[in-house]
Amino acid sequence: MNGPVLPEPDTTVCRDLAADLQGAGYTAEALRDAWGAAADDAIARGLRSPASRALGDREDPLAVLGRLLVLGMPQAAASVDRALPRAGAEGLVHLGLATVAAGEVRPLALVRPQSYADASGSGQWLIASDLDEAALGGPLPEDHVLGVGGASLTLAGLQLPTPAARGLDIGAGCGIQALRARAQVDHVVATDISPRALVFTRLNALLNGVTGIEVRSGSLFEPVAGEQFDRVVSNPPFVITPRVADVPAYEYRDGGMVGDDLVAAFVTGVGAHLAPGGVAQLLGNWETRNGIAGLERVRGWVASSPVPLDAWVVERESLDPLSYAELWVRDGGTLPGTPGFARLVDAWLDDFAARGVSEVGFGYLLLRRPLVGAPTLARYETLHTALAGDGLGAHLAAALDAHDRLGAVDDAGLAACILVVAPDVTEARHHLPGAEDPTVIELRQGGGFGRALGVDPGLAALVGACDGDLPVGVLIDAIADLLEVDAGALRTDLLPRVRELVFTGFLRFAD
């Protein structure tokens, strides 16, 4: 089952529709206020009735458009025409977003407002995508184009907020990553194997008045053969899907390969398309197979790249095969207790068993082609705690800058540097009742990855003394005197850990 063919978006109609939506106060915040926070959260879980009930019989433009374009519910044509004075219901028809019959407008797609905040400021995107399961009342068509979800928002927030000339978005979908990239990148090529996805990408660029996004059809790096980019971003169709009959192959999540081969192909192939100093960022799954941990397999993919790459890979969560299978069967609209649910779960379990898979990891990959010389960054870590806040893109950029600066100085040079504690860092000390000295000293980040780090008194004293006044070496010598230990030995112990604290953002260079 596939969706209807979408027409090429008309620039004038897109402009009129965007102006109408803006005039109606059609924002994520306004809609959340209109139907309440609980109903708004329920929409993300596929429940639209709480929001509809909260709107009641309201016929103001915000309510009409919310029902039609967010909840996917038919509305009276006269009400839609009043809510969209420039585009009207016929404008939606012209864009392939709705049909009109017997005085009723029936949506064929959703157009949801999405708030964003990045280095350039905050605002709203209008994101058109296919109807979801709640609006369709059943499983998704295989060529479904997904709207903005948690994973796409995560990747958008991970993008480096630094300027670049040429960007590439592989597997563009509705175009959210290309839109985000254009805030910093002069020209973005957006690719996808799905013709529907490319139309939605063009449509969303027009709705948001964004130029400089070029769309191309094809898989992975085929559409950009021989080209290089300063920035590559991808939320690829990485979901591991059984290659057997009767298992839906959703284009938005399934790249048509076995297991995690698609992510492996991206990692081994992206280096040739990165300009020197270029960075690729993507989300992915990786399997733990036959006792070989997923992150170690990712390390092998990076090592297999014909173009040597810096790598920073973070595993955010891991699932056992059954949990993974249930997650993605439900995602396709087949729910527990409905026909086919158990059969689909069994197909996933058989597929995992055939490859000896015991766990599936999910996370973020940052790959960089060194500007000169050999790679110097090889970091593979597991961080399963909840993220502390926004701004991960800025955090990643700062960490890369810190890594490069640290690589340029030896221990003597680092000892001569002046450092300051990052403003989001706090310290906690835990004492046993009646004890004078703490049993645990812990440093915590309020931002970034929200790391928590246990430290000893020497490192805690050094961090506390980093106020931008004295060099690290001078501080270590003073702490050695205070603790009555050898200063040289303390330097040998602390300086490698200082490097880690600077990279992870607990400490910063003062200049």
Buried (B, 14 or more C-beta within 10 A) or exposed (E): EEBEEBEEBBEEBBBBBBBBBEEBBBBBEBBBEBBBEEBBEBBEEEEBEBBBEBBEEBBBBBBBBBBBBBBBBBBBBBBBBBBBEBBBBBBBBBBBBBBBEEEBBBBBBBBBBBEBEBBEEEEBBBBBBBBBBBBBEEBBBBBBBBBBBEBBBBBBBBBBBBEBEBBBBBBBBBBBBBBBBBBBBEBBBBBBBBBBBBBBBBBBBBBBEBEEBBBBEEBBBEBBEEEBBBBBBBBBBBBBBBEEEEBBBBBBBBBEBEBBBBBBBBBBBBBBBBBEEBBBBBBBBBBBBEEEBBBEBBBEBBBEBEBBBBBBBBBBEBBEBEEBBBEBBBBBBBEEEEEBBEEBBEBBBEBBEEEEBBBBBBBBBBBBBBEEEEBEBEBBEBBEEEBBBEBBBBBBBBBBEBBBBBEEEEBEEBBEBBBBBBEBBEEEEEEEEEEEEBEEBBBBBEBBBBBEBEBEBBBBBBBBBBEEEBBBBBBBBBBBEEBEEEBEEBBEBBBEBBBEBBBBBBBBBEE
